[in-house]
């Protein structure tokens, strides 16, 4: 028995030709970028819109595969962010977007307020977190 025989036996439950056509059409792979993540989510949404009872075995298999790939990407990318302190997240987002402290004055309530927050002298308020969330298109919860 080769290493691939158990896998081939499991795949036998689906129509290989139809599944191959689905794979060729959607070309799933390990997700490495936000663009690939969004593309995979779009495919999952289109499959889910059909409704679980209307999916073929092959579509269900593809849905499972994409769900695993999406979950793996999200754990790698978003889990570390959830564990980071709000100030670390703010600094990372500022750097990623090429922003300076002065660029957040309008969002956080003035230059002195930004300075106090970045120096760790003042916590980010709920309202500021909401505005930061809107600006960076992330959940405000990461700043609280």
C-alpha positions, 0 to 999 in steps of 0.5 A: 500500500502506498502513501496515496492509496488511502487518499485515493480511496477517500476521493473515490466517493466523489466524481473525480472528473467533476471535482477536477473541473471544479479544481481547475476552475477555482484553483485552490492553493495555500492562501498567502495574501489578503487578495487570495483570502478575499478570492477564496471567501468569494468562492465560499460565499458563492457555494454557500448561496446555493444552499447546503442541500443543493451542493454536489458532493464535489462542491461540498468537498471544495467547500471543505478544502477552501474552509480549511485553507481560509481558516489556516490563513486567518489563524496565521494572520489574525490570531497574532494580532488578537494577542497584541496590545492595542498600542502595538497594533496601532503602531503596526497599522501606522507603519503599514500605511505610512502614517505619522502621528500627525496623520492621526490628529483628526481621528484621535482628537488632536496632536497632543492626544496622539502623542499621549497615546503613542507614549503610553500615557493615555489609553485609547477610548472606545470612541477613538477605537471606533474611529481607528477601526473605521480608518483602518477597516478593522474591528475597534476591539483590537484597540481596546 
